[in-house]
Amino acid sequence: MEIRELRVELYRDGEARATFTTPLCHYRQNDDVVRSTNLFSLALDQGRANLAGEGFLLQLDAKEVSSPGKFSAEGPNGRPQVRGLGFWCNLESGALLISNQVQFLVPVRLPKRPSP
């Protein structure tokens, strides 16, 4: 079944734990799987971390999403923090496993030069 504008929200104790969106995907009812080669967005813990990429497999019964494709993740300040190729994420716990070509972007504050 083709689904347009999918939005999946997971809650714990009345608070949103994860929100997953994609403009187009396909749902297989016999194994409760959503699959797509399109763009996706995943917000964890009310926007404390956001992932975006292309191509995914969402296993609804296991509350897991994975992707073999490129993705990037942002922290609460909206700055890119990590990117890579391929990941697995448990939507309930927020656990994230990155497979390949992992790059962490760490902001560094340089000390100010003393005034002459």
C-alpha positions as CSV (number, residue, x, y, z in Angstrom):
1,M,0.0,0.0,0.0
2,E,1.4,3.4,-0.9
3,I,1.3,6.1,1.8
4,R,1.8,9.8,1.3
5,E,2.8,12.2,4.0
6,L,3.4,9.5,6.7
7,R,3.8,10.7,10.3
8,V,4.4,8.2,13.0
9,E,4.5,9.4,16.6
10,L,5.6,7.3,19.7
11,Y,4.6,8.4,23.2
12,R,5.7,7.4,26.7
13,D,4.0,8.7,29.8
14,G,2.0,11.2,27.6
15,E,5.2,12.8,26.1
16,A,6.3,12.4,22.5
17,R,9.5,10.2,22.4
18,A,9.9,10.1,18.6
19,T,8.3,11.5,15.5
20,F,9.0,10.0,12.1
21,T,7.9,11.6,8.8
22,T,8.3,11.0,5.1
23,P,6.5,12.3,2.0
24,L,6.1,8.9,0.3
25,C,6.5,5.3,1.3
26,H,5.1,1.8,1.0
27,Y,3.5,-0.3,3.8
28,R,3.5,-4.1,3.8
29,Q,0.7,-5.2,6.1
30,N,1.8,-8.8,6.4
31,D,5.0,-8.0,8.3
32,D,4.1,-4.4,9.5
33,V,7.0,-2.8,7.6
34,V,7.3,0.6,6.0
35,R,9.9,1.0,3.3
36,S,11.0,3.9,1.1
37,T,13.8,5.3,-1.0
38,N,12.5,8.8,-0.3
39,L,13.6,11.5,2.2
40,F,12.8,11.0,5.9
41,S,13.0,13.0,9.1
42,L,13.2,11.6,12.6
43,A,12.9,13.7,15.7
44,L,13.8,12.1,19.1
45,D,12.8,13.3,22.5
46,Q,10.9,16.4,21.5
47,G,13.6,17.6,19.1
48,R,16.7,17.0,21.3
49,A,18.1,15.1,18.3
50,N,17.0,15.2,14.7
51,L,18.0,12.8,11.9
52,A,17.4,13.3,8.2
53,G,18.4,11.1,5.3
54,E,17.2,9.2,2.3
55,G,15.9,5.6,2.2
56,F,14.7,3.7,5.2
57,L,13.1,0.6,6.6
58,L,10.7,1.2,9.5
59,Q,9.6,-1.9,11.5
60,L,6.5,-0.8,13.3
61,D,6.2,-3.8,15.7
62,A,9.8,-3.5,16.8
63,K,9.7,0.3,16.9
64,E,13.0,0.4,14.9
65,V,14.1,2.3,11.9
66,S,17.2,1.7,9.8
67,S,18.7,3.0,6.6
68,P,21.6,2.0,4.4
69,G,21.9,5.5,3.0
70,K,23.5,8.8,3.9
71,F,22.1,10.7,6.8
72,S,22.9,13.6,9.1
73,A,21.9,14.3,12.7
74,E,21.5,17.6,14.6
75,G,21.4,18.3,18.3
76,P,19.0,20.6,20.1
77,N,20.8,23.7,18.8
78,G,20.2,22.8,15.2
79,R,23.9,22.3,14.4
80,P,25.0,19.2,12.5
81,Q,26.7,16.9,15.0
82,V,27.2,13.6,13.2
83,R,26.8,12.2,9.7
84,G,27.4,8.8,8.2
85,L,26.3,6.1,5.9
86,G,23.8,3.6,7.4
87,F,22.2,3.6,10.8
88,W,19.8,1.7,13.1
89,C,17.7,3.4,15.7
90,N,15.4,2.1,18.4
91,L,12.6,4.6,18.5
92,E,11.5,3.7,22.0
93,S,14.9,4.0,23.7
94,G,16.5,6.4,21.3
95,A,19.5,4.1,20.9
96,L,21.4,4.9,17.7
97,L,24.0,2.7,15.9
98,I,25.9,4.3,13.0
99,S,27.4,1.8,10.5
100,N,29.9,3.5,8.1
101,Q,31.8,6.6,7.3
102,V,31.0,8.2,10.6
103,Q,31.9,11.9,11.0
104,F,31.4,13.7,14.3
105,L,31.4,17.5,14.1
106,V,32.5,18.9,17.4
107,P,32.3,22.7,17.9
108,V,35.5,24.0,19.4
109,R,35.8,27.4,21.0
110,L,39.2,28.9,20.4
111,P,40.7,31.1,23.1
112,K,40.6,34.8,22.5
113,R,43.8,36.4,21.6
114,P,45.1,38.9,24.2
115,S,44.7,42.5,23.2
116,P,48.0,44.2,22.4
